[in-house]
Amino acid sequence: MKNQTEVFESWLPIFSGFYNTIWEISEDFEYQLKEDVSQDYVIELLEKNNIPLENWENVIEHCWNNIDYGQREIDVVKQICDLVESELKELKMIDSLQYENITYPKEYNFRNNSGNIKILLTAENISNIKEYLSKHSEEFKKHIEDSYSSCSGFISFHSSNYLDWINSGNEEYFLNGNHKLGAVLSFILNNQYDDNDTLEVSMYYNVEVYTTEYLNYEGMIEDYKKGGA
């Protein structure tokens, strides 16, 4: 029984989405491309298309329409999944974590992107989670009240009573539905590292995704030419 696993669907802790976050492509990207003007592949590309070297800055103005944003975002979230999985496995809270897909809200006023994941738990993992929530009940109580209490402009769809989350006989139990397990694991990570932003920034510097790998240089050249160059 101890080694048998159950599969749960939920959302990826720590990841705050792409819109207006550290995971969004920096506006400095265009500046970084300017610095590439001395690179051999840039010189060859410009010579091949009979474009003077000094026109490189005009070419890269078309970079934003020639980035494979979708694939970059998938690769970013997959790497965050690996990092979050490593942290939670070290704490013995999960057996494994698998990337599923990314959700995109229709509007970004109140929501951001989210990573959908599958989480495999053993009976030991579930016991460890319950033990952690019991040991840190005061912090968990405050977190649930702060995060799920309805207020002006916000209607909560989940209980703000932390006892409901840890009572297996309650429909608000953290293993019921798709939201609560991710929320509980997010709490555990936040509580361990005191500050979600600190852990997210740390993960940011460990994600090896480079925007230039998703840039269509030929497409950028074509757009430059269409602009009447």
Backbone as CSV, one residue per row, in Angstrom:
resi,resn,N_x,N_y,N_z,CA_x,CA_y,CA_z,C_x,C_y,C_z
1,MET,0.828,-1.207,0.000,0.000,0.000,0.000,0.858,1.251,0.000
2,LYS,1.972,1.189,0.746,2.818,2.355,0.920,3.343,2.874,-0.409
3,ASN,3.641,1.956,-1.335,4.264,2.353,-2.599,3.256,2.569,-3.726
4,GLN,1.982,2.268,-3.486,0.977,2.513,-4.509,0.752,4.014,-4.651
5,THR,0.502,4.440,-5.871,0.316,5.877,-6.100,-1.093,6.173,-6.594
6,GLU,-1.564,7.364,-6.267,-2.805,7.894,-6.804,-2.470,9.125,-7.635
7,VAL,-3.214,9.329,-8.719,-2.958,10.448,-9.616,-3.994,11.542,-9.369
8,PHE,-3.508,12.766,-9.211,-4.378,13.918,-8.998,-4.025,14.997,-10.021
9,GLU,-5.041,15.688,-10.505,-4.807,16.813,-11.404,-4.923,18.116,-10.622
10,SER,-3.985,19.029,-10.870,-4.035,20.304,-10.166,-3.230,21.341,-10.960
11,TRP,-2.801,22.397,-10.264,-2.055,23.475,-10.924,-0.656,23.584,-10.332
12,LEU,0.218,24.190,-11.101,1.641,24.242,-10.754,1.932,25.319,-9.707
13,PRO,2.397,24.927,-8.520,2.757,25.925,-7.505,3.939,26.799,-7.960
14,ILE,4.063,27.945,-7.356,5.155,28.914,-7.533,5.041,29.721,-8.816
15,PHE,4.714,29.085,-9.928,4.622,29.780,-11.220,3.501,30.821,-11.176
16,SER,3.851,32.090,-11.442,2.886,33.193,-11.325,2.282,33.615,-12.658
17,GLY,2.618,32.896,-13.747,2.093,33.259,-15.057,3.097,34.075,-15.857
18,PHE,2.717,34.395,-17.095,3.638,35.125,-17.977,3.358,36.618,-18.055
19,TYR,2.109,36.998,-17.894,1.738,38.392,-18.122,2.247,39.290,-16.989
20,ASN,3.144,40.233,-17.343,3.705,41.189,-16.382,4.413,40.512,-15.213
21,THR,5.101,39.403,-15.480,5.882,38.725,-14.441,7.309,38.536,-14.943
22,ILE,8.140,37.959,-14.100,9.537,37.733,-14.487,9.654,36.740,-15.638
23,TRP,8.584,35.966,-15.898,8.641,34.957,-16.955,8.313,35.536,-18.325
24,GLU,7.840,36.762,-18.368,7.576,37.427,-19.631,8.904,37.822,-20.280
25,ILE,8.959,37.820,-21.610,10.192,38.222,-22.292,10.480,39.682,-21.991
26,SER,11.679,39.947,-21.537,12.062,41.305,-21.142,12.108,42.237,-22.348
27,GLU,11.749,43.500,-22.103,11.852,44.509,-23.158,13.302,44.721,-23.567
28,ASP,14.220,44.265,-22.735,15.648,44.380,-23.049,16.081,43.415,-24.141
29,PHE,15.171,42.521,-24.540,15.540,41.523,-25.546,16.028,42.184,-26.832
30,GLU,15.354,43.254,-27.247,15.749,43.958,-28.461,17.161,44.531,-28.310
31,TYR,17.450,45.027,-27.118,18.804,45.553,-26.848,19.835,44.427,-26.923
32,GLN,19.473,43.255,-26.401,20.379,42.109,-26.457,20.689,41.731,-27.905
33,LEU,19.658,41.818,-28.756,19.881,41.497,-30.171,20.820,42.508,-30.828
34,LYS,20.735,43.756,-30.418,21.642,44.775,-30.959,23.093,44.401,-30.688
35,GLU,23.318,43.805,-29.524,24.674,43.410,-29.148,25.182,42.237,-29.993
36,ASP,24.264,41.543,-30.661,24.648,40.381,-31.473,25.188,40.764,-32.841
37,VAL,25.242,42.057,-33.138,25.606,42.502,-34.482,26.996,42.023,-34.903
38,SER,27.851,41.751,-33.950,29.211,41.314,-34.282,29.320,39.794,-34.404
39,GLN,28.225,39.090,-34.130,28.259,37.631,-34.209,28.310,37.172,-35.666
40,ASP,29.060,36.096,-35.910,29.248,35.605,-37.277,27.929,35.270,-37.960
41,TYR,26.998,34.636,-37.206,25.745,34.215,-37.842,24.913,35.418,-38.267
42,VAL,25.015,36.535,-37.538,24.293,37.748,-37.912,24.918,38.362,-39.158
43,ILE,26.231,38.428,-39.180,26.938,38.984,-40.340,26.622,38.169,-41.594
44,GLU,26.639,36.844,-41.457,26.339,35.969,-42.599,24.903,36.153,-43.073
45,LEU,23.981,36.289,-42.115,22.570,36.456,-42.445,22.344,37.761,-43.210
46,LEU,22.973,38.821,-42.768,22.812,40.115,-43.433,23.457,40.106,-44.812
47,GLU,24.628,39.526,-44.929,25.311,39.441,-46.228,24.491,38.618,-47.220
48,LYS,23.935,37.512,-46.733,23.117,36.634,-47.569,21.918,37.384,-48.149
49,ASN,21.391,38.339,-47.397,20.201,39.077,-47.822,20.520,40.487,-48.319
50,ASN,21.828,40.734,-48.542,22.283,42.033,-49.061,21.799,43.213,-48.215
51,ILE,21.894,43.038,-46.920,21.492,44.097,-45.990,22.745,44.640,-45.308
52,PRO,22.961,45.939,-45.340,24.142,46.530,-44.696,24.137,46.265,-43.188
53,LEU,25.311,46.092,-42.649,25.451,45.788,-41.227,24.804,46.859,-40.346
54,GLU,24.909,48.099,-40.799,24.371,49.203,-39.992,22.834,49.198,-39.938
55,ASN,22.200,48.351,-40.763,20.731,48.272,-40.758,20.197,47.212,-39.793
56,TRP,21.085,46.556,-39.065,20.680,45.490,-38.151,19.649,45.975,-37.127
57,GLU,19.827,47.191,-36.623,18.880,47.724,-35.641,17.483,47.869,-36.236
58,ASN,17.406,48.171,-37.514,16.098,48.264,-38.172,15.477,46.885,-38.358
59,VAL,16.349,45.905,-38.594,15.869,44.529,-38.770,15.245,44.008,-37.479
60,ILE,15.922,44.232,-36.363,15.463,43.629,-35.108,14.216,44.302,-34.544
61,GLU,13.813,45.415,-35.130,12.529,46.001,-34.726,11.366,45.041,-35.017
62,HIS,11.622,44.073,-35.901,10.587,43.103,-36.287,10.687,41.791,-35.486
63,CYS,11.513,41.802,-34.442,11.730,40.557,-33.695,10.465,40.066,-32.990
64,TRP,9.646,40.990,-32.471,8.534,40.603,-31.611,7.461,39.784,-32.334
65,ASN,7.353,39.960,-33.639,6.372,39.185,-34.409,6.947,37.869,-34.932
66,ASN,8.171,37.590,-34.555,8.825,36.388,-35.082,9.395,35.498,-33.980
67,ILE,8.766,35.547,-32.827,9.145,34.688,-31.708,8.081,33.606,-31.544
68,ASP,8.520,32.377,-31.360,7.594,31.277,-31.102,7.245,31.293,-29.611
69,TYR,6.325,32.181,-29.259,5.970,32.365,-27.852,5.416,31.080,-27.241
70,GLY,4.573,30.388,-28.008,3.932,29.187,-27.481,4.925,28.131,-27.042
71,GLN,5.905,27.830,-27.900,6.880,26.793,-27.559,7.786,27.245,-26.418
72,ARG,8.152,28.521,-26.431,8.977,29.050,-25.331,8.241,28.885,-23.999
73,GLU,6.962,29.221,-23.973,6.197,29.141,-22.732,6.068,27.708,-22.254
74,ILE,5.867,26.782,-23.185,5.810,25.359,-22.820,7.122,24.931,-22.188
75,ASP,8.227,25.307,-22.802,9.539,24.897,-22.299,9.839,25.519,-20.936
76,VAL,9.422,26.774,-20.742,9.608,27.423,-19.440,8.842,26.670,-18.364
77,VAL,7.561,26.405,-18.613,6.721,25.752,-17.607,7.201,24.326,-17.332
78,LYS,7.652,23.629,-18.356,8.179,22.273,-18.151,9.397,22.294,-17.232
79,GLN,10.261,23.289,-17.406,11.441,23.368,-16.542,11.064,23.762,-15.119
80,ILE,10.054,24.646,-14.975,9.578,24.984,-13.634,8.986,23.737,-12.971
81,CYS,8.258,22.938,-13.749,7.720,21.674,-13.231,8.838,20.806,-12.647
82,ASP,9.935,20.703,-13.374,11.064,19.889,-12.910,11.628,20.424,-11.597
83,LEU,11.736,21.758,-11.495,12.293,22.372,-10.288,11.358,22.215,-9.096
84,VAL,10.056,22.435,-9.335,9.073,22.274,-8.260,9.008,20.808,-7.821
85,GLU,9.039,19.901,-8.790,9.033,18.477,-8.472,10.217,18.122,-7.571
86,SER,11.386,18.636,-7.910,12.584,18.346,-7.126,12.435,18.828,-5.682
87,GLU,11.899,20.042,-5.514,11.721,20.600,-4.174,10.738,19.752,-3.364
88,LEU,9.608,19.394,-3.976,8.570,18.659,-3.253,8.972,17.209,-2.984
89,LYS,9.736,16.621,-3.886,10.217,15.259,-3.647,11.221,15.228,-2.504
90,GLU,12.041,16.283,-2.445,13.009,16.367,-1.354,12.303,16.463,0.001
91,LEU,11.150,17.126,0.003,10.354,17.238,1.230,9.482,16.008,1.471
92,LYS,9.534,15.062,0.515,8.752,13.814,0.582,7.243,14.078,0.569
93,MET,6.850,15.125,-0.175,5.437,15.481,-0.270,4.762,14.891,-1.508
94,ILE,5.537,14.509,-2.513,4.975,13.918,-3.721,5.871,12.774,-4.191
95,ASP,5.295,11.927,-5.035,6.087,10.880,-5.684,6.654,11.404,-6.996
96,SER,5.806,12.131,-7.751,6.274,12.754,-8.996,5.269,13.814,-9.442
97,LEU,5.683,14.588,-10.430,4.856,15.683,-10.955,5.074,15.741,-12.460
98,GLN,3.997,15.823,-13.221,4.095,15.804,-14.681,3.382,17.004,-15.293
99,TYR,4.044,17.624,-16.268,3.437,18.733,-17.009,2.280,18.225,-17.869
100,GLU,1.197,18.990,-17.908,0.071,18.684,-18.777,-0.096,19.744,-19.865
101,ASN,-0.393,20.967,-19.483,-0.573,22.055,-20.448,-0.597,23.396,-19.716
102,ILE,-0.825,24.461,-20.480,-0.894,25.813,-19.927,-2.283,26.377,-20.200
103,THR,-2.869,27.020,-19.216,-4.144,27.694,-19.432,-3.900,29.170,-19.716
104,TYR,-4.734,29.709,-20.588,-4.646,31.117,-20.967,-5.997,31.782,-20.707
105,PRO,-6.081,32.696,-19.754,-7.373,33.350,-19.480,-7.800,34.244,-20.639
106,LYS,-9.098,34.423,-20.788,-9.595,35.302,-21.848,-9.153,36.743,-21.602
107,GLU,-9.119,37.127,-20.337,-8.668,38.459,-19.955,-7.715,38.324,-18.777
108,TYR,-6.764,39.251,-18.697,-5.754,39.166,-17.653,-6.014,40.141,-16.505
109,ASN,-7.251,40.652,-16.399,-7.570,41.606,-15.333,-7.390,40.991,-13.947
110,PHE,-7.899,39.752,-13.781,-7.895,39.131,-12.463,-7.151,37.801,-12.436
111,ARG,-6.754,37.293,-13.600,-6.086,36.000,-13.653,-4.848,36.085,-14.541
112,ASN,-3.983,35.094,-14.377,-2.807,34.986,-15.221,-2.734,33.558,-15.749
113,ASN,-1.704,33.255,-16.508,-1.518,31.893,-16.993,-1.320,30.942,-15.819
114,SER,-1.652,29.696,-16.046,-1.443,28.678,-15.025,-0.960,27.404,-15.697
115,GLY,-0.101,26.678,-15.005,0.356,25.395,-15.514,-0.505,24.282,-14.948
116,ASN,-1.057,23.450,-15.807,-1.831,22.295,-15.359,-0.906,21.089,-15.252
117,ILE,-1.031,20.353,-14.162,-0.104,19.250,-13.907,-0.839,18.020,-13.384
118,LYS,-0.168,16.881,-13.464,-0.608,15.672,-12.790,0.381,15.391,-11.661
119,ILE,-0.154,15.072,-10.492,0.668,14.814,-9.316,0.425,13.388,-8.845
120,LEU,1.486,12.640,-8.677,1.386,11.279,-8.174,1.752,11.274,-6.690
121,LEU,0.845,10.753,-5.870,1.045,10.690,-4.420,0.980,9.259,-3.933
122,THR,1.863,8.910,-3.021,1.754,7.643,-2.303,1.008,7.900,-0.998
123,ALA,0.631,6.830,-0.318,-0.006,6.976,0.991,0.930,7.696,1.950
124,GLU,2.218,7.441,1.810,3.203,8.113,2.667,3.234,9.613,2.384
125,ASN,3.160,9.998,1.098,3.122,11.415,0.739,1.921,12.103,1.372
126,ILE,0.751,11.470,1.254,-0.475,12.055,1.808,-0.351,12.213,3.316
127,SER,0.224,11.209,3.959,0.440,11.269,5.402,1.394,12.406,5.750
128,ASN,2.438,12.586,4.960,3.415,13.652,5.210,2.783,15.036,5.052
129,ILE,1.919,15.176,4.034,1.230,16.459,3.825,0.346,16.774,5.021
130,LYS,-0.433,15.779,5.456,-1.320,15.988,6.611,-0.513,16.342,7.856
131,GLU,0.580,15.643,8.046,1.430,15.906,9.215,1.997,17.328,9.159
132,TYR,2.396,17.758,7.967,2.949,19.102,7.820,1.890,20.151,8.130
133,LEU,0.678,19.968,7.606,-0.402,20.928,7.833,-0.790,20.976,9.311
134,SER,-0.717,19.842,9.986,-1.008,19.802,11.413,0.078,20.519,12.208
135,LYS,1.323,20.271,11.843,2.454,20.892,12.533,2.466,22.400,12.351
136,HIS,2.022,22.851,11.176,2.030,24.281,10.857,0.598,24.798,10.741
137,SER,-0.252,24.343,11.649,-1.676,24.655,11.550,-1.969,26.150,11.649
138,GLU,-1.238,26.875,12.484,-1.493,28.306,12.627,-1.176,29.049,11.334
139,GLU,-0.056,28.711,10.715,0.327,29.348,9.445,-0.655,28.969,8.339
140,PHE,-1.077,27.682,8.343,-2.011,27.226,7.320,-3.372,27.903,7.502
141,LYS,-3.812,28.014,8.743,-5.081,28.679,9.042,-5.068,30.111,8.510
142,LYS,-3.995,30.843,8.783,-3.885,32.231,8.319,-3.856,32.302,6.796
143,HIS,-3.118,31.380,6.179,-3.012,31.363,4.718,-4.378,31.146,4.072
144,ILE,-5.136,30.185,4.575,-6.458,29.884,3.998,-7.406,31.055,4.211
145,GLU,-7.387,31.643,5.393,-8.262,32.787,5.655,-7.902,33.974,4.764
146,ASP,-6.613,34.224,4.618,-6.163,35.352,3.790,-6.463,35.133,2.308
147,SER,-6.383,33.887,1.872,-6.504,33.589,0.442,-7.935,33.305,-0.009
148,TYR,-8.786,32.820,0.897,-10.093,32.315,0.463,-11.289,32.935,1.185
149,SER,-11.081,34.017,1.902,-12.212,34.716,2.513,-12.807,35.691,1.506
150,SER,-14.105,35.590,1.287,-14.777,36.516,0.370,-14.723,37.930,0.944
151,CYS,-14.620,38.891,0.055,-14.594,40.294,0.472,-15.123,41.130,-0.680
152,SER,-15.165,42.437,-0.494,-15.662,43.323,-1.541,-14.854,43.138,-2.822
153,GLY,-15.535,42.774,-3.911,-14.863,42.571,-5.193,-14.302,41.178,-5.392
154,PHE,-14.446,40.296,-4.382,-13.914,38.938,-4.510,-14.865,37.937,-3.861
155,ILE,-15.325,36.976,-4.647,-16.174,35.904,-4.132,-15.374,34.607,-4.184
156,SER,-15.133,34.031,-3.030,-14.359,32.794,-2.959,-15.236,31.591,-3.268
157,PHE,-14.685,30.655,-4.027,-15.395,29.414,-4.352,-14.934,28.257,-3.466
158,HIS,-14.066,28.591,-2.485,-13.535,27.558,-1.602,-13.680,28.000,-0.149
159,SER,-13.734,27.037,0.746,-13.907,27.329,2.164,-12.713,28.116,2.712
160,SER,-13.006,29.058,3.593,-11.942,29.819,4.268,-11.648,29.237,5.647
161,ASN,-12.252,28.081,5.942,-12.002,27.376,7.200,-10.976,26.279,6.930
162,TYR,-9.805,26.428,7.489,-8.725,25.482,7.184,-9.054,24.061,7.635
163,LEU,-9.918,23.921,8.633,-10.280,22.576,9.103,-11.017,21.795,8.026
164,ASP,-11.776,22.503,7.183,-12.481,21.840,6.084,-11.500,21.217,5.106
165,TRP,-10.345,21.853,4.959,-9.345,21.390,3.999,-8.628,20.118,4.456
166,ILE,-8.572,19.901,5.759,-7.813,18.752,6.266,-8.713,17.625,6.775
167,ASN,-10.029,17.836,6.706,-10.987,16.813,7.115,-11.379,15.977,5.902
168,SER,-10.944,14.735,5.871,-11.169,13.877,4.697,-12.644,13.604,4.445
169,GLY,-13.493,13.830,5.453,-14.914,13.619,5.273,-15.642,14.838,4.744
170,ASN,-14.914,15.922,4.520,-15.517,17.167,4.064,-15.319,17.320,2.557
171,GLU,-16.311,17.865,1.862,-16.177,18.035,0.407,-15.075,19.040,0.058
172,GLU,-14.656,19.866,1.056,-13.590,20.836,0.835,-12.206,20.239,1.121
173,TYR,-12.139,18.955,1.400,-10.864,18.258,1.670,-9.876,18.517,0.532
174,PHE,-8.610,18.674,0.893,-7.630,19.137,-0.096,-7.368,18.162,-1.244
175,LEU,-7.809,16.927,-1.112,-7.646,15.981,-2.219,-8.894,15.903,-3.108
176,ASN,-9.911,16.706,-2.788,-11.120,16.758,-3.615,-11.028,17.929,-4.594
177,GLY,-11.406,17.702,-5.836,-11.341,18.776,-6.832,-9.926,18.982,-7.336
178,ASN,-9.777,19.898,-8.292,-8.478,20.103,-8.926,-7.657,21.247,-8.327
179,HIS,-8.299,22.074,-7.526,-7.596,23.282,-7.075,-6.787,23.091,-5.796
180,LYS,-7.342,22.379,-4.852,-6.837,22.458,-3.480,-5.472,21.803,-3.267
181,LEU,-5.177,20.726,-3.960,-3.873,20.087,-3.778,-2.753,21.042,-4.198
182,GLY,-2.932,21.712,-5.332,-1.938,22.700,-5.762,-1.788,23.809,-4.735
183,ALA,-2.932,24.229,-4.155,-2.905,25.295,-3.150,-2.153,24.848,-1.900
184,VAL,-2.373,23.618,-1.484,-1.698,23.093,-0.291,-0.198,22.952,-0.534
185,LEU,0.176,22.428,-1.693,1.602,22.277,-2.004,2.274,23.642,-2.151
186,SER,1.532,24.598,-2.693,2.048,25.966,-2.796,2.286,26.534,-1.399
187,PHE,1.331,26.319,-0.488,1.506,26.773,0.895,2.752,26.168,1.517
188,ILE,2.937,24.875,1.330,4.090,24.191,1.932,5.392,24.789,1.427
189,LEU,5.490,24.991,0.129,6.711,25.580,-0.425,6.907,27.006,0.076
190,ASN,5.829,27.795,0.079,5.925,29.174,0.566,6.359,29.202,2.027
191,ASN,5.780,28.309,2.802,6.060,28.268,4.235,7.493,27.834,4.506
192,GLN,7.990,26.922,3.670,9.365,26.454,3.832,10.375,27.551,3.519
193,TYR,10.027,28.359,2.499,10.996,29.353,2.032,10.600,30.777,2.414
194,ASP,9.574,30.890,3.260,9.132,32.185,3.807,8.514,33.124,2.793
195,ASP,8.995,33.077,1.575,8.560,34.076,0.591,8.477,33.431,-0.779
196,ASN,7.267,33.382,-1.341,7.072,32.777,-2.661,7.913,33.471,-3.721
197,ASP,8.003,34.810,-3.637,8.758,35.556,-4.641,10.224,35.147,-4.638
198,THR,10.776,34.903,-3.436,12.184,34.513,-3.334,12.428,33.185,-4.028
199,LEU,11.552,32.216,-3.791,11.702,30.902,-4.413,11.490,30.999,-5.913
200,GLU,10.509,31.795,-6.340,10.248,31.934,-7.770,11.428,32.583,-8.482
201,VAL,12.011,33.597,-7.873,13.187,34.250,-8.464,14.353,33.276,-8.538
202,SER,14.524,32.482,-7.494,15.588,31.474,-7.489,15.402,30.491,-8.634
203,MET,14.148,30.071,-8.852,13.871,29.153,-9.956,14.092,29.825,-11.301
204,TYR,13.757,31.111,-11.366,13.946,31.874,-12.609,15.392,31.777,-13.085
205,TYR,16.320,31.878,-12.165,17.735,31.848,-12.539,18.246,30.431,-12.805
206,ASN,17.391,29.444,-12.565,17.777,28.061,-12.865,17.072,27.505,-14.098
207,VAL,16.181,28.303,-14.678,15.511,27.891,-15.908,16.371,28.312,-17.093
208,GLU,16.758,27.356,-17.896,17.650,27.625,-19.033,16.850,27.652,-20.328
209,VAL,16.170,28.752,-20.547,15.408,28.976,-21.772,15.849,30.320,-22.328
210,TYR,16.362,30.309,-23.553,16.913,31.526,-24.156,16.046,31.930,-25.340
211,THR,15.557,33.158,-25.297,14.577,33.612,-26.284,15.112,33.553,-27.700
212,THR,16.409,33.747,-27.874,16.982,33.702,-29.225,16.761,32.342,-29.886
213,GLU,16.595,31.302,-29.073,16.360,29.959,-29.623,14.962,29.840,-30.233
214,TYR,14.086,30.792,-29.924,12.711,30.760,-30.420,12.454,31.875,-31.433
215,LEU,13.516,32.540,-31.845,13.404,33.652,-32.791,13.612,33.159,-34.217
216,ASN,12.679,33.504,-35.078,12.776,33.167,-36.500,13.525,34.300,-37.203
217,TYR,14.830,34.130,-37.374,15.655,35.183,-37.960,15.265,35.471,-39.407
218,GLU,14.974,34.416,-40.141,14.586,34.602,-41.544,13.263,35.370,-41.635
219,GLY,12.334,35.040,-40.748,11.062,35.753,-40.735,11.251,37.224,-40.404
220,MET,12.180,37.508,-39.523,12.480,38.887,-39.146,13.039,39.661,-40.351
221,ILE,13.904,38.995,-41.113,14.464,39.596,-42.331,13.355,39.869,-43.346
222,GLU,12.451,38.894,-43.518,11.349,39.048,-44.485,10.447,40.223,-44.113
223,ASP,10.156,40.341,-42.829,9.309,41.455,-42.379,10.014,42.795,-42.597
224,TYR,11.312,42.788,-42.410,12.112,44.004,-42.644,12.037,44.412,-44.110
225,LYS,12.139,43.419,-44.992,12.080,43.691,-46.422,10.694,44.187,-46.840
226,LYS,9.661,43.585,-46.260,8.283,44.010,-46.588,8.016,45.445,-46.158
227,GLY,8.791,45.895,-45.175,8.612,47.247,-44.677,9.192,48.310,-45.602
228,GLY,9.708,47.869,-46.740,10.222,48.822,-47.712,11.693,49.116,-47.587
229,ALA,12.428,48.173,-46.971,13.873,48.384,-46.827,14.556,48.409,-48.189
